[in-house]
Each structure stands twice: as structure tokens, then as C-alpha cells.
Amino acid sequence: MHIAIVGPIATAQVGHLLAEGESTLDVLPVGYVGAPFLATLIEALLARGHTVSAITTSVGMPLRNDAPRWWHGERFHLACCPMRPRAWPFNGWRPGRIVDLYAFERAGLLRAIRASGADLVHAHWAGEFALAALRSGLPHVITSHDLPAQVARLQRGQRQAAYRWLRAGMAWRVMRQARRLTTVSPHMVAQLEPQSRVPVALVPNPLPAWVFEQPAQPEPGRQRVLMVNQGFGPLKNLPPAWRAFAETRVKHPDAELVMLGQDFEPGGLAEAWCKANLQGAEAMVGLRFIGPVSHREAIAWMARSDVLLHPSLQESFGMVVAEALAVGLPVVAGRASGAVPWVLGGHGRLVDVSQAQAMADALRGLLDNPSLRRQLGQAGREDMARRFNAAEVARLYELEYTAALAEAAPAHPD
């Protein structure tokens, strides 16, 4: 089967699949950073004998036209389509990408899908990628990874709220037009089925095999709490987490909180908020702002930590939680945070993350008990390997692909 995977794909994560001479990252656009599990799915499908065309967008490409650029490997093809860097202001003579609902980007994606020669298109996220897939006319599977309307409701700034509501409108259109839909957790199935015209199938996100091979290596004499977030938004629920850590240090004065991700670099938005809002210089002690790191570096930090603190108010899946458990790291997270309890499966502590004291009590309970941490970590690793291994996820998607192709096949008279 030849499958077009359309979504936010980072070229650094699939460059090794290209032929020699085509995989130099210096000549590849960056793609769309932020969803490493798509590379995991692509590799799993290739391992099962399929041909894959990976199609994504990238800033930094000329905006003269919407033509994609192609690179090739063995049964693997990569297309990057130009994306305007600015959402609202003009990009040269072209308007901001949200002003015309990503029309320029969708045109490039559509050209790439039609040029791929794929039997079927599988689009991720219910935005420009899915709209281009639906327009292609190919048999399709659409995977929705979030709840755009819920995100829009929580935005504070008018411009950001407008951007998110326009994205939510794009997603609503996808939900009404898609003939084959999947999502990544039971929580998401319950949220999306009332919006969809067809049943929504459950296929979780995949974890790569190398994550399970990462040995847990907590550092002796150090108690490290880890947080991994992309961005400093209201759903991340960070202020109570920082207050919880300050309370934790009353009993564990040598503990440190390491923070990875965009906006968590030294001097970034997160550090600026802490300096302005946390009371007293003592509250800043033990906070380590690291910032963006590669996917493999993030996993290595997990392996060197003692507890993952994940204060998010809402997760459609919770990839960070699954990855932490896969390396044997127990988790403190929200009992009402969407899909988090389903992913966590009892291998950590579920609390009311709106309450700093509840998170602090859970952190102290785990930091005080190394044997419990090891027990939870080992059980979590085994559970993630059973539920979210890449080969099983690829098999589940194969069932969806086969059904989509069967639905699109012309009926033959008896």
C-alpha cells in the first residue's frame, strides 16, 4: 500500500530515511517541529512493507508559488510545501496565513498529495492538512489530535483568540466532511463523536522502540522533578506547579525542578513570570530553565529524573506522560485532565492540579519512597510497551486504511 502521511513533520526526524546525498539537513527545510510520533508511525509503516510519502509544510521556503519540493529514499518520499511565517501580517504581498484560512498552504499540500501517487491519504490534525486531504479526492483517514474550540475559549489576547476560533472553524468543517475519522484516546472519542457524521475510531499515538531501551539513570544524591511543556499558555497550568515545587522544597531542600520546552529557556517567558510573581528569592531556588531540546535529549532528561510533574489541565493524549512512563519515570498529573488518567493507568499519582498543595503532597510522597518510584516505573514501562508500541499502532491504522479503501471502491454488479 502507498500511504501519504500529511501533517506536522520535522525533517530532522525523517532525514535518515532518505537516499544518500538527499538527507543532508543543511539542504532540507526544517519542516514542522513538534510531533515526533509521526516519524515513529512512518518508520513502523515502512517496516511493515508499505510505501510512504510524508507531506508537510515549512517556513523558510520561497513563497513565489505553492509548489512542493521532493526528496526520495527507499519506499519513502518527503515533500515540503512552503508556509507563510506570519499568521496575521502580510508575508511580502501575501496575506497572513490565517487571514485566508491557510489557502496558500492548502494549495501546496493538495498539489503534493495528488503528485504523490498514493493509494490513500492519512492526515493529522483537523486543520489545513486535513482540509487538503479531503479536497484531494483520495480515500482518506483523518486523525484529530486536539479540541480547537476548547483551546480557543481559554485564550486571553483578542488576536490569539481570533486565531484559535478560526482554526476551530476549520476543524468543524473537517469533522462534518470526513468519512473516516480516528482519534487518540477514549476522552477524545467522547468529545468528537457528537461533532462528527461518522463513528470515531480509537488509535493511540505510537512510542518508538528506542524509548523503551533507555535505562533509568536517576543521579545519586539528587532529587530531580522534571516538567516538559511546549509553550506557556493557560492550559499548561504552570503557576500552581511552581508553587507546589516551592512547598516541596520545605521538606526536600535539595530538590530541583528542571523545565524543558519552548518558553522555558533562561530569560524566557516562564522565568520572567516566576521572577515577577513568586514571593521571595527563596522561591526561585532549585528552578532550572533549560528550554527547547531535541526529542532524544528530552527522553534522556526523563531517564535522569525521579518524578515527572505534568500539571496540564487538558490533554487529548499526553505524549509526555506516555514517554516518561516508557523510561520508567513515575508521574504526578491531573485526575480530570482529559486523557491523562487513561494514559497513566495507575503508574503515578492523580491529583487536583488546580491545587498546589495537592501536587506538593504527591511529589513529597514519591520523593520520600524510592522503592515505590521503582515499582511504579517498572510497571509503567511494561504497560506502555503493551499498549502503545509502534507496530501495534501501525496495525490498527492498517485496519482503518483497508476500510477506507473498501468504502471508496466502486460497487460491482452481481
N, C-alpha and C positions, 0 to 999 in steps of 0.2 A: 504494500500500500504506500502511496506517496501522500504525505500529510504536510500541509502548510500550517506551521505554528506561527500565529500572528500575535504579538504582544510586546511588552517592555523587556527587551533582551539586551543585556550588556555584551558587547563583542568580546571583551576580555574573558568572558566565561565560556565562549564557544570557539574562540580563535584556534584552539588546538585541534579542532575537528576539520580545519581547512587544509588543503594541499600545501606542501612545502612551497614557499615563495608567495603564498597568498595570506599567510597567517601573521605577518608582522604587524603588531599592534600600532606601530607608527603610521601605517598606511590605512588602517581601519578607522572609520568613525567610532565614537565611543558607544553609540547605541543608546540604550535607555537603562540607566543603572537602577537597581532596586528590587529585582525579583529573581534571585539566583535559582529558585526551584524550577524555572522554565528551562534553564540549561540542564538541570537534572532530568527533567522529563524528556528533553530532546535526546540525551545520551541513552536513556532507557529505551526509547523507541528505536533508535539506531541499533542497539544491542539485540532487539527482537526482530531485526531484519527489515525494518521499514526504511523508506527514503524520506528525508525531512527537509523541507525548505523553511528556514527561520526568517521571518519578515518583521522588521521593527522600524522605528524612526530614530533620528539622531539630529541634535543640533550640530552646528559647525559645518554642515554641508551647504554647497551653493544653493540659493533659493531662486535661481533663474527659471527652473521648471521643476515639475514634481517627479522627474524620472528617478527610479531607484538605481543603486549600484549593486552589482552582484559579485560574490566570491564563492568559490566552489571547493569541495572536498569529496571524499568517497561516500556516496549516497547522502551527502549533506551539502546544502546550498544556503547561503546567507545573503539577504537583501537588506540594505539600509535605505530608507526613504528620508528626504530632507524634512526637518521640523523647524518651524519658526521658534526662535528662542524666547520671544516675549508674548505673554498672554493677552495683554490689553494694548500697549503702544504699538505703533507701526513698526514693522520689520522691513526697512527700506521702503518700498512702495506698497508692500503687502500689509494688510491689517493684522492686528494681534490674533493669535490662533483661536481664542475663544470667541472673538467677535463674529466669525463666520462658522463657529462650531467645528473647528478643525477641518474645514473643507479642503484646504490645500494638502494637509497631511493625509486625509482620507483618499484623495485622488491618487497620491503616490502609492499608498498601500494597496488600493484597488488595482493599479497597474501591475504591481509586483505579484499580487495573488494570481491575476489572470496570466501573467507571464511564467509563473512557476510550473505550470503543467500538473499541478497536484490533483489528486482524486477528491480531496476533501480539505476543508479549511477549519482549523480549530483556533478560535480567537479567545484571548484572555482579557478580562475587564470589559465592562459593558459601556465602552466609550467609542473612541474613533476606531480602534482595532475591530471591535465587533460590528460597527456600522459598515466598515469597508468589507468585512467578510460577508455580511448579509447582502450587500449590493453585488457581490461577485457572481451570485447565482449558483455557486458550487454547493454541494451538500455541506452542511456546517454543524459544528458543535460550538456553543458559546459557554465559556466558564466565567461566572460572575464571582469576583473576589471581595466585594465590599458593598456597602449600603450608602450610595451617594447622597440620598436625601437626608439620612441621619447625620452624615458629616456636615452637610450644608447648614442644618439647624444650629450647629454648635459654633459656627464661625462668628467672630466678633466684628471684624472690619467689614464695611459695606462692599468694598471691591472684592475681597476674598469670598464673602458670602454670595455675591452675584456670580462669581466664577463657579463656585460649587453648585449653585442651583441650576446653572446652565448645564453643567456636567450631569446633574441629576436628571434633567430633561432628556439628555442623550441616552442615559441608561434606561429611562422609562420607555423610550422608543424601541430600544433593543429588546426589552422584556416583552413588549407587545408583538414584535415581529419574529422573534426567534422560534424555530421549530424544534430545536433540540438544545436543552439547557442543562448545565451542571453547576454545582457549587461545592464548597469545600468542607462544610460541617452541617450537622443537623440544625443548629441555630440558623444558619443561612437558608437552608431549605424552608424552614418555617416562615422566615421573613420574605422570601422571594416568591413562593408559590401563589400568594394572593395577587401578585402583580403580573404573573405570567399566564399565558394562554395554554401552556403545556406543563406536564409534570416536570419537576426539577430533580435530577438525579444527584446523588451524593458521591463525589470522588474527592478524597482528601489531597492535600499537597504532598509531594514526594520529598523524602530525605535522601541525600546521596550516601552511598556506601561508605565513603571515606570519613564521614562524620562519626559513624559508629566505631571506626578504627582508632579514633582519637582517645588516648588514655587519659583518665582523670589524673591531674597532677597538682592538687592544691599545695600551696607553698607552706612548709612547716613554719610555725611561729607567726603566721599572718592569717587574719580573718578578713576575707575579701567578699564583699557583696557587689554584684555586677548588675548594671542596668544597660539595656540596648534599646535605643529608640531612634527613629528617623523623624526628626523634626520636634518642635517644641509647641505643640498645639493643645487645645483643651481636652481632647480625648486621651492624651498621654497621662494626664492627672499627676503631674510631677511635683507640685508643691507639697502635698501630703507625704509623698515618698521621701523628700528631703527632710521634712520634719520627723518622719519615722526613723530615719537614719540617725539624726541628731539624738533622739531619745534612746536608740540602740546603743550609742557610744557611751551613755551614762554607765552601763554595766560592762561594755566592751570597748574601753578607751583606745585600744589599738586597732580597731576595725577600720577598714577603708571602703569607700563606695566609688567604684570605677564606672565611668559613664562613657559609652560608645555611641557614635552616630552623628548625623548632621545636626548642627546647632549645639553640640556638646564639646566642641573644640575649646582649647584655652582661649579666653577672651570672647567666647561666643555668647549667644543669647542666653543659654542656660546659666553660665557662670555669672553673667551680668545680673540676671534675675536673683540668683542666690545672694550676691553681694548687696543688692538693694533691699531684699525682703527678709532674709534670715536674720534673727536677732543675735547680735554679738559676734565677735571674731571667732569664738569657740565653735559656732555653728558651721564654719567653713572648714574646720579641721577634719582631715580624713577624706575630703572630696577630691577626686581626681578626674579632671575633664580631659578626655583623650580625643574625642571627635570621630570623624569618619575613618574607618579601617576597611580592609578587604574582607570578603566573606570568610576566607580561611583564617585571617587574623582574629576575627570575632569569635570563631569557634575555638581558637587557641586560648583566648581570654576566658571563655567558658570553662575550658579544661583546667585552668589555673585558679578558678574561683571556688567559693564554698557555697554560695546561695545566689540564685537569680531573683532579683526583685522586679516584678513586672506589674506596675500599678495601673496599667491601661484600663479605661472604663469600658471599652468595647473592642472586641476582636472578632473578625469573621472566621479566622482560623487560629492565629497565634503562632506564627512560624518560629519566633524567638523562643517561645516556651517549648515547642517540639524539639528544636535543636539543642537547647540546654539539657533536656531530659535524655537526648540521644548520646550526649557525652557524660551522662551520669551526674548532672548538676540538679539538685532539688530546687523547687521554685516556690516563691510566695507570690500569689496573684489573686485576682478578684473573683469572688464566688458568683457575681452577677455580671461578669464581663464577657457577654456573648458566648463564643465557642470555647473560651478558656477552660472551664471545668471539664468539658468533653475531652479536650486535648490532654489536659493534665492527668486525668484518670486516677487521682488519689496520690500521685507521686510528689507531694509537696503540701503546701498549706493554702487553703482558700479562705480569704477574709474579706471584710468590707473595706475596699481600698479607698473609700472616701474618708476613712478614719485613720489618722496617722498612728494612733496608739495600737490599733489592731494589727497594722503592719509591723510595728516595732515589737509587739509581743511575739508574733510569728517568727520574725528574724532572730530574736533572742533565743526562742525555743530551739531553733535549728543550730545556731552557733554554739549553744551550750551542749549539743549532743552529736559528736562526730559519728558515732556508730549509727544513729538514726539517719544522718545525712548519707552515709554509705549505703544503707539499706534502701532508702528511697531512690537514690541514684541508680543503683543496680537494677531495681525493679522498673524504673522509668526507661532505662536504656533498652531492656528487653521488650517492653511494651511498644516503644516507638519502632523498633525493628520489626515487630509483628504487624503493626497497624499501618505504618507509613513508609515502608520500604519502596524504593522507586520501581522495582519490577512489578510489584502488585498494583501500584497506581497506574502504570502503563497498561497492564492487563485490563483494568477497569475501563480505562479510556478506549482501549481497542473495542470493547463491547459497545460503547457509545458510537464509535466511528462506524462499526459494522451496521448498527441500527440506522444511522443517518444515511448511509449509502443505500440501504434497503428501502428506506422511505422515499428516497429520491429516484429510485429505479422505475422506469416506465412499466405499467402493468401490461402483461402479455395475455391475449385472449386464450381461452381454453381451446 
